[in-house]
Amino acid sequence: MNQYPAFKYFILFVVFFFIISYLNLQKEIILYLIFGALILLAIVWKMKNFLSLYLILIFLASLVVYLNISSDKIVYPTKVIPYHDAVFTGKILNFNLLANNSLKITAIGDLDSKILKKMKNIKVLINLNKLENLRFKIRDGIKFYSKLKISTPKPKLISSDFNEIQYFQTNNFVFYGVANTDEFAFIDNAEPFQQLLSGTKKGIKIKICEIFGNRNFGVINALFLGDKSFIEKEVKLDFSKTGTAHLLALSGLHVGIISGIIYLLLGFVYNRWLKFLLFSIIISSFIIITGFQISAIRAGLMAISVIFGLCLERRIHPLSSLSFSSLLMVLFDNSLLYSAAFQMSVSSVLGIILFQDIIYKKLSSTCHFKNIIVDAFFISISVTLSASIIVSPIVAYYFDIFSIISPISNLIEIPLISLSLIGIVITLTFAYIYLPFAMLTAITTNQLIDLTMYINSLFADVNMAYISGSNTFFISLIISIIILLLIFAENYKHLLFRCMVITLSLFLLNKFVDTETGPKKIVIPAQNYVLMIDDTTKKDANKIYIFDRKPGIRPYLDKFLKYVIDNYKNPYIYYCGNFGLEMKDKLQSLGKPYKSKLVSPAMSDSISKYMGFKDNFFQIIDYNYENN
């Protein structure tokens, strides 16, 4: 541990931070602790006790970071909050064109509304509709004024639902807003530096389109610039199923490859410090142009620290490089500790550093026939497994998916994507030097990407290629623990014994532990109605209750009603209002069998009491509602 001081300090910082977070200390107590730590710091400085000095400094840093995060921490309401009017003034950070001809805009600025106090410097997610009426061109960095209908994020209520609260927390959004273009006004252009960045990125996108064509534009744009907005939803889902979604992002792997290419291209520079300076400028410029992707920043910092070590003629261990980069990023932006992208980026590299060599040696010991191909196979498998040990439970926690086929798909697709990325870099470089050669490499690169997409689609269609659902995190955690137990077995007898114990434990767990989860009655409070699914009956004879909050509301089929239509056969619908009528009409148009009964408001109250609910259905506004 003394060989990796940066790792030691980073682990201590994380441990201190999460202990303080778990204790949930009040702001006043934190301030007292900071004051006490400063006094102790002065004392140990006088005593020249450097070990205690480092510990107090790390503890002090964790206190300051926690205080900063807790003061900015957003607590989202657990109740249905109707849309209300607000005014937002700010600037656009980035935007994406959606399939329904609307824009999804990430913006930062000041928000004001009648029912809330004025909030400054907050991030909001805006859906801009009616683009045909837009009077100016949307660009990154422009300042604007807009009237919004704002709401707060909602938790995951059904299995197919998207957890908005988790997404908002990960990206530090405060509100979701809806705006029309006739209420969206231009204030000022972006700052010159932002205009330069936007222009550079736009120029690269145009060049990608000119050289590679439209066929793989979305994938190439994602690989090189980190912009996944042009990739089809079905393609993203297939890569998630196969555990290769990281290949469609500007991941650390891609930045590592690009860093290697840059370093090779700088081979003509013999002065080490000049080479370090040029390398740092180029890789930093690339990270800035691609929008400060978290994994790219982490990989870039690691690459710069490694080159810095070469200048000093010292070998910097990857563990120290990773720890230094991570600590630097967290101190610069404290909220990264709660960022899923940061956690996955750091944990995947940490898994490779800690376990890759051990897994590789275990695999190599099983095969006496060795050559370059076998060795490359074992290296690829060991890298994939070691990364997945730590990162898979994190992915399962955030996205409710665990890929079983991931080791095989990564084994084949990582080399193909790596070659594709090298092809993209070479093509774009020669596009400005010698166009005929660039067109030739573009054809090869497109073929590599086509092959990758085809192979990935085959893996995604394999039965049991992935696991999804509410128990996914628990399952992935068990699998990671099992892999660790197996790779640390000292000999074949030890390995066989552990396999037997693991098999017996899983059998007993499945036999005696009640794994059935979820409420028997699913209550879904929507904006204009309340839906209750009675899961105490069989799925082919479920009772569905739909009660409007107010009479005369114009109905529509939202995701919750569509979920019922798609997943429940022969439903018996009890309804009070127009939303129940809308569902009946839809079931009838689809030719699906159902039964229904119109319920009066007085009768709905009686049914609510009979079902054991303390409130009438249409009065329920709490997402975590529990009946008596």
MIKOLNU-369735 format. One record per atom (N, C-alpha, C, O): z, x, y. Coordinates in steps of 0.1 Angstrom, whole numbers, plus 5000, padded with zeros to 4 digits. Atoms other than C-alpha are relative to their C-alpha. Layout:
% MIKOLNU-369735
ZXY
...
***
This chain:
% MIKOLNU-369735
500050084988
500050005000
500050095013
499450055023
499949914989
500750295023
498650065004
498350105015
501349954997
497050395020
499249905008
498249935014
500750104993
496050065036
500949935010
501349825009
499150064990
498250015067
499549875007
500349785009
500550124994
495949765083
500249874991
500549774996
499850115009
496049545052
501549964999
501849844999
498650035000
499849565051
500449935012
501249835011
499750074988
500149465087
499449865001
500149775006
500750144999
497649175084
500849914990
501049794994
499250095009
499549035053
501349965006
501749855005
498750034994
502849065071
499949905011
500749815013
500350104989
501348885101
499849864995
500449765000
500350135006
500048605080
501249934994
501549814996
498750065007
503348565060
500949965011
501549855010
499150044989
505348565093
499549875006
500349785009
500650124993
502948305108
500349884992
500749774998
499950125008
503048065079
501549964997
501849844995
498650035001
506848095076
500449925012
501149825011
499750074988
507147995112
499449865001
500049775006
500750135000
504647715108
500749914991
500949794994
499250095009
506547585078
501349955006
501649835003
498750044994
509847585097
499849905011
500749835015
500350104989
508047385125
501050015011
501549915016
499049984989
510247535152
499649955013
498449955016
500350054987
510447385186
499750115010
500050235007
500549904991
508947555216
501150085006
501050215008
498949934994
512347645231
500650114991
500950224995
499449915010
513547815199
499050124999
499450244998
501049895001
510248015197
500150095012
500050225011
499949924988
510748135233
501350094999
501250205003
498849925002
514348245225
499750124990
500250234992
500449905010
512948435194
499250115006
499450235003
500849904994
510348605215
500850095009
500750215010
499149934991
512948705241
500950104992
501150214996
499249915008
515248845213
499250114994
499750224993
500849905006
512349025197
499750115010
499650235006
500349904990
511549195230
501250095002
501050215004
498849924999
515149315233
500250104989
500450214991
499949915012
515149445197
498950115001
499250224997
501149914998
511849615205
500450125009
500150245006
499649904990
513349805234
501150094993
501150214995
499049935007
516349905212
499450104990
499850224989
500649925011
514350035182
499050115006
498850225000
500949904994
511950215206
500950125005
500550245003
499149894996
514950415220
500550074988
500750204988
499549945013
516150475184
498950084993
499150164984
501149945006
512650585175
499949974985
499550054976
500250055014
512750375143
498749934999
498649815002
501350064999
509050325139
499749894990
498949804993
500250115010
509150115107
500449875006
499749775005
499550124994
511349865124
499249955012
499049845015
500950034989
509149885155
498849934997
498449835003
501250065005
506049795136
500349854995
499549764998
499650135005
507849505119
500249905011
499849785011
499750084988
509149365152
498749965008
498649855012
501250024993
505749405168
499149894993
498649805000
500850105008
504049205140
500749865001
500049765003
499350134999
506748935141
499849945014
499649825015
500250054986
506348915179
498649945002
498449845008
501450045000
502548885175
499949864994
499249774999
500150135007
502948595150
500749895008
500349785008
499350104992
505448415173
499149965012
499049845015
500950034988
503048445203
498849924996
498449825002
501250075005
500048325182
500449864996
499749765000
499650135004
502048035168
500349915013
500049795013
499750074988
503247935203
498749965007
498649845012
501350034994
499747945216
499249894992
498749804999
500750105008
498347745187
500749865001
500149765003
499350125000
501147485187
499949935014
499949805014
500150064987
500747425225
498649935001
498549835008
501350055000
497047355219
499649914988
498549854987
500350085012
497347175186
499849855003
500549795010
500350144997
495746835185
500649924988
500349954977
499550095010
497546555167
499249875001
499249805011
500950125000
495046285158
500749884995
501649884986
499350125003
496245925156
499649964986
498549984981
500350055014
496545765121
499749855000
499749794990
500350144999
495645425134
498549985006
498050075012
501350044995
492345245143
500149995015
500849915021
500050004985
491645325180
498649955004
497650025001
501350054996
488845115195
499350105010
499950185017
500849924990
486045285215
500449965014
500649845017
499750034986
486945315252
499250095009
498750205005
500849934990
485145425283
500750135005
501950145007
499549874994
485445785296
498950075007
497750035006
501049924993
483646025319
500350154996
501450204996
499949865004
482946385308
499150085008
497950055011
500849914992
481746675329
500250144993
501450194991
499849875007
481047005311
498650064997
497650035004
501349935004
478347225295
499850004985
500749994977
500450005014
476447225263
500150134993
499650234998
499949875008
477447485237
498850014990
498250124989
501250005008
474747385212
499749864997
500449764999
500550135003
472747085200
499150004988
498450104986
500950025011
470846955170
499349875000
500049775004
500750125001
468246695166
500249934987
500049994976
499750075013
469246425140
498849924996
497849905003
501250075006
466946225117
499849875007
498649825007
500250134993
467545905137
499650015014
499849925022
500549974987
465946055168
501149995011
501049945021
499049984990
469246125185
500550155000
500150224990
499649865000
470946455195
501550004997
502349925002
498549975002
474346585182
500350125009
499850235006
499749904990
475746785211
501450044999
502449964999
498749944998
478747015211
500250055014
499450135019
499849974986
480147045246
501450035003
502349994995
498749974995
483147185264
500149975015
499250005022
499850044986
484547055297
501249915002
502249914994
498950094996
486846795314
499749864997
498649814999
500250145003
487346445302
501049915007
502249955008
499150094993
488846155322
499749854996
498649814994
500150145003
489545795312
501249925005
502249995009
498950084995
491745505323
501250004992
502350004997
498850015009
494045505293
500550134996
501650144989
499549865004
494345885289
500150085013
499450065023
499949914989
495446155313
498850095000
498250114989
501149914999
492746395325
500250124991
501250194992
499949895010
492046655298
499050115004
497850085006
500949894996
490546995308
499750104989
500550124980
500549905009
488547245288
500249964986
500850044978
499950055014
488347045256
498649994994
497649975001
501350015007
485547035230
499849864995
500749804989
500350145005
483846705222
498750014993
497850094995
501250015008
481146605198
499349875005
499949765004
500750114994
478546375215
498849974993
498050054989
501250055006
475946165199
499249935012
499549835017
500850044988
473146115226
498849924994
498049974987
501150095005
470845815219
498949975011
499150025022
501150044992
467645675234
499350135007
499250135019
500549874995
466046025238
498749975008
498350065016
501350024993
462745865250
500249985015
499349995023
499750024985
464545795284
500650125006
501050125018
499349874995
465846155288
499150055012
497950075010
500749964988
464846275323
500050155002
499350205012
500049854999
465446655318
500150064986
500449994976
500149935013
465146915290
501450054997
502150125005
498749965005
468246975270
499950154995
499050194988
499949865004
469147345267
501550044998
502449985004
498649955001
472247545256
500450055014
499750125021
499449954988
474547615285
499849925013
500549955023
500250084988
473347345310
501349925002
501949884993
498850084996
476047165329
499649855003
498549835008
500450144999
476046785328
501249915003
502349955002
499050104998
477846465336
499649884992
498449854991
500350115008
478046165313
501149904998
502349944998
499150105004
479645835307
500049994985
498949994978
499950005015
480945815271
500849884995
501649835002
499150085008
482345575246
500750094990
500050144981
499449895008
484945795230
500949934989
501449824991
499150045010
486945755198
500650134993
500150244996
499449895007
489145965176
499550014985
499049914980
500649985014
488146105141
500849914990
502049884992
499450085011
488945905109
500250084988
499450184985
499849925013
490346035076
499049954990
498349854992
500850055011
488546005043
500749884993
501849894989
499550125005
489045655031
499449964986
500149894978
500650035013
486645625001
499450134995
499350235002
500449875007
485345884976
498750065007
498650185007
501249954994
481945904993
500150035015
499150065022
499849994986
483445925028
500050145004
500350234996
499949864993
483346225052
501350015007
501649925015
498749984993
486746355063
499850055014
499750175016
500249974986
486246345101
501150095005
500950185013
498949934995
489746465108
500050154996
500250245005
500149875005
489346775087
498950085007
499150205011
501249934993
485946855103
500450035014
500050135019
499649984986
487346805138
501050115002
501050205011
499049904999
490347025131
499450144998
499850245005
500749875003
488147305117
499250055011
499250175014
500949974989
485847295147
500649995014
500050015024
499250024987
488547225174
499449905009
499649915021
500450114992
486946905185
501249915003
502149904995
498950094997
489246655203
499549864999
500249774994
500550135001
487046345206
498550004995
497850104996
501450035004
483846195193
499549905011
500149805013
500550094990
481646035220
498649964998
497850034991
501450065001
478545815221
499549985015
500249925023
500650024986
476245825252
498549964999
497950004989
501450034999
472845685262
499450095011
500250145020
500749904990
470345905282
500049955014
500050035024
500050054986
470445675312
501350025007
501549995019
498749974995
474145765316
500350154999
501550194999
499949865002
473546135310
499350085011
498150085011
500649944988
472946335342
500150155000
501250214996
500149864999
471946695348
500850045013
500649985023
499349954988
474246895372
499450145004
499150165015
500549864996
473147265370
499550074987
499850034976
500549925011
471247515349
501150094994
502150114999
499149905006
472947755325
500150125008
499250155016
499849874993
474248085337
498950094995
498350084984
501149915003
471648365337
500150064986
499150074979
499949945013
473048535306
499849904989
499149944979
500350115010
473048205287
498649974999
498149944988
501550035000
469448145297
499350114993
498350084986
500649895007
468548485285
500149994985
499250014977
499850015014
470148425251
499249884994
498649904984
500850125004
468548075248
498550044999
497950004989
501449965000
465148225257
499750094989
498650084983
500249905011
465548505232
499949934987
499149954978
499950085013
466548265204
498849914998
498249904988
501250095000
463648025213
498850084997
498050044989
501149915002
461248315213
499950044985
498850054979
500049965014
462348425178
499649884991
498949904981
500450125008
462048065165
498549975000
497949944990
501450024999
458548035178
499250104992
498350074985
500649905008
457648365162
500149974985
499250004978
499850035014
459148255129
499049894996
498449904985
500950115002
457047935131
498650054999
497850004990
501449955000
453848125139
499750084988
498650074982
500349915011
454248385112
500249934986
499349954977
499750065013
455848185083
499549864998
499449814987
500450145001
454647835091
501249914999
502349955000
499050105001
456547515087
500749984987
501749924985
499650035013
457047525050
501550044997
502249964992
498749955002
460247735049
500750035013
501650115014
499549964987
461047735086
501549975001
502350065007
498650034999
464447565082
500950114993
501950154998
499349905008
465647815055
500050145007
501050205009
500149874993
464348125074
500850005013
501450105017
499250014988
465947995106
501550014998
502250075005
498649995004
469247965088
500450144996
501550195000
499749865004
469048305072
500150105011
501050195011
500149904990
468148495103
500849975012
501450065019
499450044987
469648295132
501349914997
502049895007
498750085003
472448095114
499949855004
500949795005
500250144996
470947755125
499549924989
498349934985
500450085012
470947515096
499549865003
499449784994
500350144996
469947205116
498649964995
498349844995
501350035005
466347225103
499949994985
498849964980
500050015015
467347225066
500249854996
501249795002
499950145005
466946885048
501449994994
501950084987
498650035005
470246725038
500050014984
501050064979
500049995015
469146705001
500050154996
500650184985
500049865003
468547085001
501450065001
501950134993
498649954998
472047155015
500949954989
501750034984
499250055011
473546924989
499750074987
500750104979
500349935012
471747104961
500650144999
501150184989
499449874999
472947444973
501549994999
502250084993
498550025001
476547304975
500349984985
501350034980
499850035014
476247174939
500050134992
500850154982
500149875008
475247524926
500950115005
500850225000
499149904995
477847704947
499350115007
499950225008
500749904993
475247894967
499749965015
498850015021
500250054986
475647715001
500150125010
499550115020
499849884991
476748055016
498750075002
498550145012
501349934999
473148175010
499249945011
498250005016
500850064989
471847925036
500750025014
500249965024
499349984987
474248045063
499850155003
499450234995
500049854996
474348375083
501350064995
502250085003
498849955006
476948505059
500250155002
499350225007
499749864999
478548845057
499050084992
498750194995
501049935009
476048935029
498850035009
498250145008
501249984992
473148885053
500250105011
499350185014
499749904989
474749075082
500250144994
499850245000
499949875007
475549355057
498750064997
498450184999
501349955002
471949375047
499350045012
498650155013
500649974987
470749365083
500650135006
499950215011
499349884995
473349635092
499450124992
499250234999
500549895007
472049855064
498650045004
498250165005
501449974995
468449815076
500050075014
499350165016
499949944987
469449895112
500450154999
499950235006
499549875002
471350205100
498950094995
498850214999
501149925006
468350325080
498950035011
498450145012
500949984989
466050265110
500450105011
499650165018
499449914990
468350475132
500150144993
500850234999
499949875007
467950765107
499550125008
499850235006
500649894991
465950965133
501050055010
500750165016
499049964990
469050985155
501050094993
501750054984
499149905008
470951305144
501450005006
502350044999
498650004994
473851275169
500849884995
500449774997
499350115007
476451075150
500649905010
500549785008
499450104991
478150925181
498949925007
499249815011
501150084994
474850825197
499549904990
499249784994
500450105010
473850665164
501049894999
500649774998
498950105000
477250485164
499849905012
500049785010
500250084988
476650365199
498849904999
498949785002
501250095002
473150235192
500249904990
499849784992
499850095011
474150075160
500949885005
500749775002
499050104995
477149895177
499349905010
499549785010
500750094990
474849765205
499149914993
499049794997
501050095007
472149635182
500749894992
500349784992
499350105009
474549465157
500749905009
500849785005
499350104991
476549315186
499049915007
499349795008
501150094994
473349185202
499649904991
499349784994
500450105010
472349025170
501049894998
500749774997
498950105002
475748855166
500049905012
500249785010
500050084988
475548725202
498849905000
499049785003
501250085000
471948595198
500249894989
499749784992
499850105010
472948415166
501149905002
501549824993
499050104996
475748225183
501450034995
502249944993
498749965003
478848425173
500549924987
501649874987
499550065013
479048295137
501250084995
501250204995
498849935004
482448375123
499850104989
500350214990
500249905011
481248545091
499250125005
499450235001
500849894994
478748745112
500950095008
500750225008
499149924992
481448865136
500950094990
501150214993
499149935010
483748965106
499250114994
499750234993
500849895007
480949155088
499550105010
499550225007
500449904990
479749315121
501150095003
500950215005
498849914997
483249445129
500250094989
500650214991
499849915011
483549575094
499050114999
499350234997
501049905000
480249755096
500250105011
500050225009
499849914989
481049905130
501250094997
501250215000
498949925003
484450025117
499650114989
500150224990
500449905010
482750195087
499250115006
499450235003
500849894993
480250375109
500950095009
500650215010
499149924992
483050475132
500850104991
501050224995
499349915010
484850625101
499050124997
499550234995
500949895003
481650825093
499950105011
499850225009
500049914989
481650965128
501250095000
501150215005
498849925000
485151085123
500150084987
501150154984
500049935013
484251215088
501149954992
501850034985
498950065008
486750985073
499549874993
498749804999
500450125007
486250715046
501049895003
502249904999
499150124997
487650385058
499949904988
498849864985
500050095012
488650165028
499649865005
500149825015
500450134997
487049825028
501249905003
501149815011
498850094998
490549665026
500550025014
500949925021
499649974987
491549835058
499149955011
499549895021
501150054991
488249745075
500149855001
500049805012
499950145000
488649385065
501249955007
501149865015
498750044994
492249365076
500050025015
500449935023
500149974985
491549525110
499149905007
499549855017
501050094994
488549305117
500649865001
500549795011
499450135000
490448985107
501149995010
501249895017
498950004991
493549075127
499550005014
500049935023
500649994987
491449155157
499449865004
499649825016
500650134997
489548825155
501149895002
500949815011
499050104998
492748615151
500850025013
501149935020
499349984987
494448785181
499149965011
499649925022
500950044989
491348715202
499949855000
499849795011
500150155000
491048355190
501049954989
500749954977
498950045009
494348225175
499649884990
500149874979
500350125008
492747895162
499250044987
499149954979
500749965012
490748095136
500849994987
500349974977
499150015012
493748085113
499849874993
500149864981
500250135006
493047715107
498549974998
498149864995
501450035001
489247755106
499650034985
499850134979
500549995014
487647695072
499050114998
499050184988
501049905000
484747925080
500750144999
500250234992
499349874999
487148215088
500750024986
500750134981
499249995013
489348145057
499050044988
499450124980
500949975011
486348145034
499350135001
499150204991
500749874998
484648445049
501050124996
500550214989
499049895003
487848665047
500450004985
500450104979
499550015014
488948535012
498950044990
499350114980
501149955009
485548594996
499950154999
499850214988
500149855000
485448955007
501350064994
501250164987
498749955005
489149004999
500049994984
500450084978
500150015015
488448874963
499150114994
499450164984
500949895005
485549124959
500750135000
500650214991
499349874998
487649414972
501150024989
501350124983
498949995008
490649334950
499649994985
500250064977
500250035014
489049214917
498750044994
498550054982
501349975005
485449324915
500050124990
499350114979
500049885009
486049664900
500749984987
500250034976
499350035012
488549534875
499149924990
499049954978
500950095008
486149254863
498850084994
498450074983
501149925004
483249504862
500450094988
499650104978
499549925010
485249744840
500249934987
499949974976
499850085012
486249464816
498749964994
498649964981
501350045005
482649344813
499350124993
498750114983
500749885005
481349704808
500650044986
499850094978
499449965013
483849764780
499649924988
499849964977
500450095011
482449474760
498650044995
498249994984
501449965003
478949634759
499850154999
500150225008
500249855002
478149974744
498650045003
498350165005
501449974996
474449944752
499949995015
500049885020
500050014985
474050034789
498750065005
498250165000
501149954992
471150074812
500049945014
501049875017
500050054986
470249994849
500149855000
500849805009
500150145000
469449634841
501449934996
501949845003
498750055004
472649564822
501150035010
502049945013
499049964990
474749754848
499949915012
500949865018
500250094988
473149544876
500549864997
501049795005
499650145004
473849224856
501649995001
502149895006
498650005000
477549314852
500650015015
501549955018
499649994986
477849414889
499949865007
500849825014
500250134994
476349084900
501049894995
501649825003
499150105005
478548874877
501450035005
502249945009
498649974996
481749064887
500249975015
501249935019
499950034985
480949024925
500249855001
501049805009
499950154999
480448644920
501349954996
501949875003
498750055005
483548594899
501150045009
502049965012
498949954992
485748804921
500149935013
501249905018
500050084987
484648624953
500549864998
501249815006
499650145002
485148284937
501449984997
501949874998
498650015004
488648354925
500949945012
501749865010
499250044989
490048314960
499349895008
500049805013
500750094991
487348124978
499849864994
499749765002
500350135006
486647844953
501149895003
500749785006
499050104996
490047664958
499949965015
500249845018
500250034986
489447684996
498949905002
499049815009
501150084999
486047534992
500349864995
499949765001
499750135006
487347264969
501049925009
500949805010
499050074991
490247184994
499249935011
499549825015
500750054988
487847135023
498949904997
498649815004
501350085003
484746985006
500049924987
499049864984
499850085012
486046834974
498850024990
498349934983
501049975009
483447014953
500350144994
500750235001
499949875007
483647294927
498850024990
498649944982
501249975008
480547454912
500350074987
500950184988
499849935013
480747534875
498950104997
499150214991
501249925003
477247684874
499950125010
498950195009
500149904989
477947914904
499850144996
498950215001
500249865004
478248244885
498550034996
498050134999
501449985005
474748194869
499049995012
498150075014
500950024989
473048054900
500150125011
499050165016
499949884990
474448334923
499450124994
498850205001
500549885007
473448594897
498550015003
498050125005
501550004998
469748494901
499649995015
498750065019
500450034986
469648364937
500450105010
499650125020
499649904990
471548634956
498950115001
498650155012
501149904999
468948904947
498749955007
498150025015
501250064995
466148674956
500149975015
499250005023
499850024985
467648574990
500250135007
499750145019
499949874994
468548934997
498650065003
498450125014
501349954998
464949034992
499249925010
498449975018
500650094990
463848735013
500450045014
499650055023
499549964987
466048845041
499450135005
499150155017
500649874996
464749205040
498549975004
498050035013
501450044996
461249045041
499949945013
499049975021
500050074987
462148835071
500150115011
499450105021
499849894990
463449145090
498850085002
498450115013
501249915000
460449355081
498849925007
498149985015
501150084994
458049065090
500149995015
499250005022
499850024985
459548995124
499950135008
499550135019
500149874993
459749365132
498550035002
498150075013
501449974999
456049415124
499149905007
498049925011
500750104993
455049095141
499750045014
498850005021
500249954986
455449285174
499350145000
499050195010
500649875002
453849605160
498649994995
497650045001
501350015006
451049525136
499949874992
500549864981
500050145005
450349155129
499449994986
500049914979
500550025013
448149185098
501050034989
501149964979
499049965010
450949365079
501149895000
501649864989
499050104999
453449105091
499649874993
500449814986
500550125007
451248815078
500150024985
500449934978
500049975015
451048995044
501549994995
501749924984
498650015005
454849035041
500649865002
501549824994
499550144998
455348675054
499649924987
500449834983
500450075012
453348545024
500950034988
501349944981
499049965011
455548744999
501349945002
501949894993
498650064997
458748625017
500049854997
501049804991
500150145002
457648265016
500049974985
500649874980
500050025015
456948294978
501450024994
501849954985
498749975005
460348444972
501049885003
501849844995
499150124997
462048154991
499649884992
500549804988
500450125009
459947894972
500650024986
501049924981
499449985013
461048054940
501549974999
502049914990
498650034999
464648044951
500349855000
501249814993
499850144998
464447684961
499749924987
500549834983
500450075013
462747584928
501150034989
501649944982
498949965009
465447774907
501249925003
501949874994
498850064996
468247624927
499949854997
500949794992
500250155004
466847264922
500249984985
500849884981
499850015014
466747324885
501550014996
502049934988
498549985002
470447444885
500749875004
501749834998
499350124995
471447144906
499949884992
500849794992
500350115009
469946904881
500750014987
500649914979
499349985013
471947044852
501249914999
502049905009
498850085002
474546804838
501350085001
501350194996
498749934999
478146904847
499850135008
500650225005
500249884992
476847164872
501150025010
501450135014
498949994990
479747084895
501049884997
500749794990
498950105000
482946884898
500349965014
500350045023
499650054987
483746664927
501049894999
501249834988
499050105000
486546424936
501350055006
501450165010
498749974994
490146414947
500850114993
501750184999
499249905008
491446644919
499350145000
499750234993
500849875000
488846924926
500850125003
500750224997
499249884996
491247154944
501050044989
501150164986
499149975011
493747134916
499350064988
499850164983
500849945012
491147204889
499550145004
499650234995
500549874996
489647494909
501150115000
500950224997
498849915000
493147644914
500450054986
500750164984
499749975014
493847624877
499050104994
499350204987
501149915005
490447794869
500250145005
500050244998
499849874994
491148074893
501250074994
501150194991
498949945006
494548134878
499750054985
500150164981
500449965013
493048134843
499250135000
499450224991
500849884999
490448394853
500850125003
500650234997
499149894997
493148614868
500850044987
501050164985
499249975012
495248584836
499150084989
499650174983
500949955010
492248674814
499650155004
499550234996
500549874996
490948974835
501150115000
500950234999
498949905000
494449134836
500650024986
501750084984
499649985014
494849114798
499850154996
498750204999
500149855002
495549474786
499250034988
498650144988
500849975012
493849444752
499549874994
499849764999
500650125006
491949204729
501149914994
501049784995
498950085005
495249084713
500649925011
500949805010
499550064988
496649014747
499149895005
499649785009
501050104995
493448834757
500049884991
500049774996
500050115010
493448624725
501349915002
501249795001
498750084998
497148524730
499949925013
500449805013
500050084988
496548424766
499049884999
499249785005
501050115002
493448214756
500749894992
500549774996
499350105008
495648034730
501049925009
501149805008
499050064991
498447974756
499349915010
499849805013
500750084990
495947844782
499549884994
499649775000
500650125007
494247614757
501149904997
500949785000
498950095003
497547464746
500649945012
500949825012
499450054987
498847434782
499149895005
499549785010
500950104995
495647244792
500049874992
499949764997
500050125009
495847014762
501349925003
501249805004
498750074997
499546934769
499949935014
500449825016
500150064986
498746874806
499249885000
499549785006
500950125000
495946634798
500649894992
500449774994
499450105009
498046464771
501249935006
501349815005
498750064996
501346404788
500149985015
501049915020
499950024985
500746434826
499149895004
497949895000
500750114995
499646124843
499150055011
499550075022
501049954990
496446234861
499449895008
498649915017
500650114993
495545884874
500650005014
501849985016
499650004986
495745894912
499349895008
498449835003
500650104991
494945674941
500749874999
501249834989
499450134999
496245334952
499349904991
498149914990
500550115008
495745024931
499249915010
498349845006
500750084990
494744844963
499650095011
500450145018
500549924990
492445024986
499849925013
499149835014
500150074987
492944915022
499250095010
499650205012
500949934991
490245015047
500049935013
499349835015
500050064987
490944925083
498850055009
498850175013
501249964991
487544935102
500249955014
501349895017
499950044985
486944875139
500149855001
500949805009
500150154997
486044505136
500449914988
500449794989
499550075011
487344405102
500950084991
501050204994
499249935009
489744495074
499449974986
499249854982
500550015014
488444555038
501150044991
501750144992
499149975010
490644545008
499449994986
498849884983
500650015013
489444634973
501250004990
502050104990
498950015010
491744524945
499650074987
498850024979
500349925012
491444804919
500949984988
500850054978
499150025012
494044654896
499249934989
499649924978
500950065010
491144464879
498950094996
498850205002
501049915005
488244604860
498950015011
498749925019
501049984989
485344744881
498849904999
498149895009
501150105000
482944474869
500549875003
499749775002
499550134995
485144204882
501150025011
502249965010
499049974990
486844334913
500049895011
499149825014
499850094988
488244114941
499950085013
500650185015
500249934987
487044214975
500449905011
499949795012
499550084988
488744085007
499450065013
499650185015
500549954987
486944105040
500449905011
499949785011
499550084990
488743965070
499650055014
500050175017
500449964986
487243985106
501350005008
502249925007
498949994991
489644095133
500049885011
501049835015
500250114990
488243835158
498849914995
498049964988
501150095003
486043535154
498750035008
498850075020
501249984993
482343555164
499550145002
498650165011
500549874999
481843925160
498750024993
498449964982
501349985006
478244035154
500150104988
500650214990
499849925012
478244175118
498950114999
497850105004
500949905004
476544485105
500550074987
501750064984
499749945013
476444675072
500450155003
499550235005
499649864998
478444995077
500250074986
499950014976
499949925012
479245275051
501049944990
500849954978
499050065009
482245085037
499549884992
499749874980
500650115007
480444765029
498950044991
498749994980
501049945009
477544965015
500650064988
500050054977
499349945011
479945154993
500449894990
500349914978
499650115009
481244824978
498849944993
498849924981
501250055006
477744694973
499450094989
499050054979
500649905009
476645014955
500950034988
500450074977
499149965010
479745064934
500849894992
501449924982
499350115006
481144724924
499149894995
498449845003
500950105006
479444484900
500849874999
502049864998
499450145001
480044104900
501249995009
502249945004
498850024992
482444114929
500349865004
499549785005
499550134995
484543814939
500450025014
501550085016
499849974986
484443814977
500849895006
500349775007
499350094992
487143644997
499850045014
500150165018
500449964987
486043645033
500549905011
500649785008
499650084989
487143515067
499250065012
499850155019
500849944989
484343585093
498650044996
498250024985
501449975002
480843715097
499750124991
498650134986
500249895008
481244045079
499849974985
499050034978
500150045014
481743875046
498749934998
498149944987
501450075000
478643655053
498950104999
498050094991
501049895000
476643975060
499950064986
498850094981
500049945013
477744125026
499449904990
498649944981
500650105009
476843795008
498550005001
497850004991
501550004997
473343795024
499450124994
498350114988
500649885005
472744155014
500050004984
499050044978
499950015014
473944104978
498949904994
498349924984
501050105004
471643794976
498650065001
497850034992
501349944998
468643984990
499750104989
498550134986
500249905011
469244254963
500049944987
499750014977
500050065013
469544004936
501250034991
501150024979
498949975007
472944114926
501049894998
501249815008
499150125002
475443864910
501350025008
501850135009
498749994994
478643784929
500549865001
499849764999
499350134997
481143504936
500650025014
501050135018
499449994987
482543424970
500849875003
500749764997
499150114996
485143204987
500350025015
500850125018
499650004986
485543125024
501549975001
502049874996
498650024998
489143165035
500349975014
499850045023
499650044986
490743005066
501050105004
501750174996
499049914995
492943215089
501449984994
502250074991
498750035006
496043025076
500150044986
501150094981
500049965014
495043085040
500050154999
500650204989
500049865001
494443455047
501550065002
501850164995
498649964999
498143485058
500749984987
501550064983
499350035013
499243325025
499650104990
500450154982
500549915010
497043555005
500650145003
501050214993
499349874996
498443865024
501450004995
501850114989
498650015005
501943755015
500150004985
500950074979
500050005015
501043684979
499750144995
500250174984
500449875005
499444024976
501150115003
501050224998
498949914997
502744184989
499850085012
500650185014
500149934988
501544295023
500949945011
501049825012
499150044990
503944285052
499349945012
499949875020
500850064989
501144205077
498849924995
498449944983
501250075003
498143975077
498950115000
498950215007
501049905002
495044165066
499350055013
499250165016
500749974988
493244145100
500850075010
500350115020
499149934991
496344295117
500250154997
500850225004
499849875005
496244615097
499250105008
497950095009
500749904992
495344915119
500350154996
499750245001
499649875004
497045205101
499250054988
499149984978
500949955011
494745425079
500950034988
500450024977
499149975011
497745525058
500949884996
502149894993
499250125002
498945165054
500549994986
499750014976
499450025013
501245095025
500749865000
501349825009
499450145001
502244745013
501550014995
501950124991
498650005004
505844645005
500150034986
501350034980
***
